[in-house]
Amino acid sequence: MKTDCCIVGGGPAGVILSLLLARQGIDVTLLEKQRDFDRDFRGDTLHPPTLELLDHLGLATELLQHPHSKLDHLALQTPGHTIEVVSFRNLKTQFPFVVMIPQATVLDFLIQKARAYPNFHLELGANVQELIQTDGVVQGVKYRQAGQSHEITALLTVAADGRFSQVRQLLGLQPLVSSPPMDVLWFRVPRLAGDEAIGVEIRTGGGKMLVVLERLDHWQLGLTIPKGSYQALRHQGIRAVHDVVNQLAPELAGARLKDLQNWSDIAFLAVESSYLKQWYVPGLVLIGDAAHVMSPVAGVGINYAIQDAMACAKYLTQPLKSGQITTQDLGAIQKQRFLPVRLIQTLQAVIQKQIISPALQPGQSVRLPLLLKLPLVKQLLAHVLSYGLWPVQPEN
């Protein structure tokens, strides 16, 4: 099989890029290892620039007809105080909020739109095994699907296959890794009809931190724990998790925790932040988590991965149409995206050090840096979290 662009990984970046290229008449094949797009506890936030892109494509209104919720601020709750950390309300956009919508809903919607183009091809259950290389240039991949071996040659291969990127491993690329001071345990409890809408709250107290995310039919909770303490917590038993909910979210405790009885009901996220020094080799570019893994702080990972996809479409559409891609073309993507990525990772590290680490220490009080109390700084923070250092503008 032959295609112009082979994209490995059917997450938000891979699917958005597939759609953008297919709309330009480029033959694109998307390989996804799983057989569907339904994943548990995956990122499901769409920030303003992503909504603006979808609106530019004429898709935002239709997508937002699906059940979703809107978040216009982030709040930190300490014993006796609720502090608004960041507000999106004053962003100069028609979307001054973050949309929370299941990732599977978004991906299925975008795939449906991509299928309208005969030059778009989707292969589910396609597990990449090997890269096809000639004279140091990547020219496609070999993959397994339904017990059969296949290969696809391509002018361009894009690795959008996430934090555990198989393509990155096959290339032998080693990211520079930092270990944020925490890990997260994700789980859910039922949402009842009379529950108050709160969007997102980060609750702290007694050396504990609990992220409370409003969902349509449930509450998603993220118990933030010190890095490396997971096994010790497991040794205490599931009741230790119940105790934190009882302490920090008593309105969600009691009978709602009856289904949270086993560690199999909890998803463990080992928080990591990393980046590659170089995102490309001849014939191939890495984007999203394959190139830079984000901490979950502020939920910007999807947004930044989609910005990578937009940069790919911006710089590679014409080379793909001309049938010739140079390393300069691939390097232009990293040139636009590297500094914004490193800036947000640095900002996340500051938040982790100044806010999260103290919150996980018993006896320490959580205090926002004085700068974050200034309205202008809060507005700048909202802009950086949403748009980064400089946003990628969608092409006509």
VEXGU-499290 format. One record per residue (C-alpha): x, y, z. Coordinates in steps of 0.001 Angstrom, whole numbers, plus 524288, in hexadecimal, padded with zeros to 5 digits. Layout:
<vexfis>
XYZ/...
</vexfis>
This chain:
<vexfis>
800008000080000/804A080DB47FCE1/8006881AF7801F5/8053A828F980263/804F2829EC8113C/8047381ED081B0B/800588233F828A4/802CB819F4833EB/7F9AB81C3183F55/7EB4081F9A83F90/7EB308291E84AE1/7E7058376084992/7F36783BAA84259/7F35183067838C7/7E4D883194835C0/7E5168406A83436/7F0E483FAA82B3A/7EA66834FE82326/7DE7583D8C82149/7E653849C181DE5/7EE6884295813A8/7E2D183B3280DF9/7DBBC8481780BE6/7E76184C71803B9/7E629840AA7FAC7/7F20F839C480065/7F14C82B0180143/7F279827F080FBE/7F20281B1781720/7EFC081AF0825D0/7F46A80F0582D64/7EE8780CEF83AEF/7F2FF801B084385/7E6058002584AA3/7D9717FBB884456/7D1AA8079C848A3/7D3C0814F784EAE/7CD608128085BD5/7D76081439866BB/7D595815F787550/7DAD98221D87C20/7E0658286A86FFB/7E1A88371886EB2/7D4D283D2B86A83/7D70784BD786AC5/7D6408547785EB8/7DC7C861CE860AA/7D8D486E3C85927/7E29886CB284DD3/7DDA585EEA84B28/7CFA5863D384B34/7D3BE86EDB8421A/7D9D7864F3838D2/7CD7185CC7838CC/7C5838691883660/7CEB086C9682B2B/7CBAE85F318257A/7BD1F8615282764/7BC398568283181/7BB8C85D1283ED8/7ACEB85F5E83F30/7A9E38515D83B68/7B3AF84B93844FF/7AE3F853BA85027/7A0D984DEE84DCD/7A63F841E78549B/7A4F8841D486376/7AFF8849A68698B/7B3028530987483/7BA3A85FFD8749A/7C4D58648987DCD/7C7B48730D87ED4/7D10C872C488A77/7D99786A31892FE/7D84B86AF38A1BC/7E0D5866778ACFE/7D9C1863258B997/7E13C8633A8C64B/7DB89861968D3F1/7D2E486D7C8D58D/7D5E5873E28C867/7D2E48724A8B9EE/7DC7D879648B121/7DA7187BB28A2AB/7E78E8786689C93/7E48D87B5688E67/7D8EA88096886DF/7D66487ECA8785F/7CAE38883F87856/7D289893E887323/7D95488D1B867DC/7D6C98944C85B2A/7D02B8892E8541D/7C2778847385161/7C63A878A3859BC/7CA9C87E5D866E9/7C9E48713086D82/7CEE88634A86D38/7C581858E386841/7C56384BF286F75/7C089841358668A/7C411832B5865DC/7CFDA830B085D2E/7C94E8251E8567B/7BE0182DFD8528B/7C755837C784C63/7CF6282D798454E/7C3898263883FF2/7BDE48333583B4D/7CA728373B8344E/7CC59829C282E4C/7BE9D82A84828E9/7C20A837808228F/7CED48322A81D2B/7C7D38267C8171E/7C0DD8300080E18/7CDAB830FD80686/7D0FD8252B7FE05/7DF84827DE7FFEC/7DE688252380E99/7E0CD817408132F/7DFA4811DF820F9/7E596805168259A/7E158800F583343/7E8787F65583ACA/7F4EE7F9D68335D/800C57F79F83C11/80D4D7FD4B83663/818AB7F3C183729/8235E7F97882EB1/827658057D8271E/82A5E804B58189C/8371F80C0681655/83F9580DF880A66/84C9B8151980B1D/848DD81B088182D/83BA081FFE813A1/82F0C81AC0819B9/826078169C80EC2/81ACD8105C81623/817C5805CD8201A/8150C7F75882181/809BB7F3B382A58/801A07E84182F2C/7F2F27E81882DEE/7E9CF7DCC4830F7/7F5467D36A83124/7FA257D7A0823C9/806547DF5B82018/804F97EB88817C4/80D977F68281335/80AA88041580E83/8141480D1C807A5/8129281BC8808F0/8192C828718052F/8174782CB181359/8154D8250D81FDD/80FEF82C1182BE1/811728263D83971/805CE82A8984196/8057681E3B849D3/80620823F98576A/80EE2823DF8634F/812DE815A786147/8157E817D4852CB/8193980B5984BC9/81E9D8134B8406C/8277081AF88498C/82C8780E3A84F3B/82F00808A4841B2/836F3814C683E75/83EC98132484AFE/83BCC8210E84F3B/83CF3823F185DC8/8355382F7F86341/83A858380286E19/8320683459879BB/82EAF83B718863C/8267C8358789113/81C6683EDD896A4/81A7583D3A8A54A/80D8E836108A440/805BA82B1C89E44/7F6F582AAC89C93/7EC9A8206D89F87/7E09382252896FE/7D32E81CE489A8D/7C4DF820CC899B4/7B8EC821C38A252/7AAB7823A089E35/7A5298311689BD7/7978B833708A12A/78CF283C7189BFD/78E508466D8A6DF/79D1F847BB8A66D/7A25B8557C8A520/7A9BD8589389895/7B7BD85C4889BF9/7BF65859BB88F7F/7CCC085677894F1/7D1D48581C8A2BD/7DEE28548F8A8A5/7DCCF851BC8B6FE/7E7AA851128C0F4/7E92284EC88CF75/7F0FC846C28D919/7FB7A843578CF2A/7F16F83E378C578/7ED198430F8B825/7E0F883F128B0AA/7DD4A843D48A313/7CE848441B8A119/7CA0484452892EC/7BBCD8461A88F5C/7B6F583C698853D/7A98983AD687F3F/7A57882EB8886E0/7B06C82D0C890D8/7BB4C833DB89844/7C919830AF89426/7D2608317489F9B/7E11C8322689F31/7E81682EED8ABCC/7F56D8354D8AAB7/7FFEA82E428B27B/80E8A8305F8B481/816F7829FC8AA08/81A5E81BFD8ADD9/8101C81A948B89A/80655812468B10B/80A5D805168B677/80A2580A288C464/7FC6880F418C210/7F80D802358BC89/7FD5F7FB998C8A4/7F3EA803E08D0B8/7E87F7FEB48C8D7/7DDDE805078C0B8/7D85380B098CD03/7E37D814E58CCC5/7DDEC81A658C015/7D05B81AF68C622/7D605822A88D17D/7DB8682D338C88A/7CE6C82EB78C1A8/7C7A182F6F8CED7/7D12283A0D8D307/7D1E2842928C6C7/7C50483FCF8BFC8/7BB7C83B598CA42/7AFE983E4F8C177/7B4D0833AB8B832/7B79E829968C2BC/7AEC38200F8C9D9/7A66D817258C16D/7AC9481C4F8B4DF/7B916815118B82F/7B282807CB8B8F8/7B73C8042B8AB55/7C536808408AE63/7C9467FBC08B531/7D4FC7F6CC8AD6C/7E18B7FC878A81F/7DCF87F80F89AB1/7D3068033189B86/7DE5380CE689BCF/7E738810F989093/7F52481439894A8/7FC1381F0588D0B/80ABD81FFC88EE3/80C7682E8088C3E/817B3831C488339/81CB783D5087B91/8263183B5287064/82A418402686304/832B283C528578D/83DC5845468538F/83A7E8426C8455B/82CDE83ECA840D3/83024839EF83349/838AB8315582AE8/838A1830EB81C0A/82B0F82C92817D0/824EA82CF082563/8205A836B182FA8/81B9D8344A83D8B/810CF83C8F84391/808CA83D1584FFD/80CB18343485B25/8159982C9E851FB/81E2D838D0851B0/81B1F83ED985EEC/813B3838EC86A50/80C30842DD8725A/808F8842D9880B7/7FA308429B882E1/7FB0E84FF488996/7F0CE858F088362/7ECD784E57879A4/7F3F58546186E0A/7F96E847F0867E0/7EEDF8463485D8D/7EF198549185A1D/7FDB78548A857C4/7FD4E847E785003/7F2E484D9584714/7FB2D859CD8455D/80619850B4840D2/7FCBC84AA183703/7F8EC85810831F7/8075A85B7183037/8094484EDC82888/7FE138524681F77/803208602781E08/8110D85C9881A4E/80F4684F8881373/8031D850DD80B07/80A1D857017FF67/8162484E1A80039/80D0E8425280090/805E0847627F4AC/812B4849A17ED96/8178083BFD7F104/823F48405A7F7D2/8264B8429880663/833238477A80BB6/8388F8474C81970/83725856228190C/82871854438175E/8282384B138230A/830D2853F682B05/8277785F53828EF/81D658583983139/8268F856CB83CB2/82B51864BF83AE6/81D71869D983CC6/819758608D847AA/8259185DEA84FFB/825E786A85857E5/8173586AA385ADF/8183485C9185F8A/823FB85F2986822/81D9F86B7686D97/8116286450871E4/8194F8590D87778/82142862F587F3C/814D786984883EC/80F5785C64887FB/81BD9859A388F96/81A71866A0896C8/80C4F8638589A58/810668560E89EFC/81B3185BAE8A77A/813F6867828ACCF/80657861E28AEB5/80593853248AD6F/811A784F1D8B51B/80DFF8573C8C130/80014852198C05C/8051C844248C194/80CD78471A8CDE3/805458459C8DAA4/805D2851E88E2B0/8091485AF28D754/7FF31864DC8D2A9/7FCEC8677E8C44F/7FF02875838C029/7FE6287ADE8B27D/80A39882B78AE3B/807498911B8AFE1/80873893708A14E/7FCF788A5589EA5/7F44C893318A6AA/7F62689E5889D06/7EB0089F18892F7/7F4548A1D4887B2/7FCC38960A88B0C/7F0C588D5288C55/7EC3B891E187EF3/7F9B688F378792C/7F9B5881A787F42/7EC8F87E9587914/7F1DB882D786BD6/7FE4A87ABA86D14/7F6DC86EA187191/7ED88870158661B/7F5E68752585AF4/803EF8731885F20/80F0987C0B85B43/8098087DB484DA7/7FDE38763E84823/7FDF886F5683B12/7F473875F0831F2/7EBEA86CD0829B4/7EE6186D1381B28/7E39787077811A6/
</vexfis>
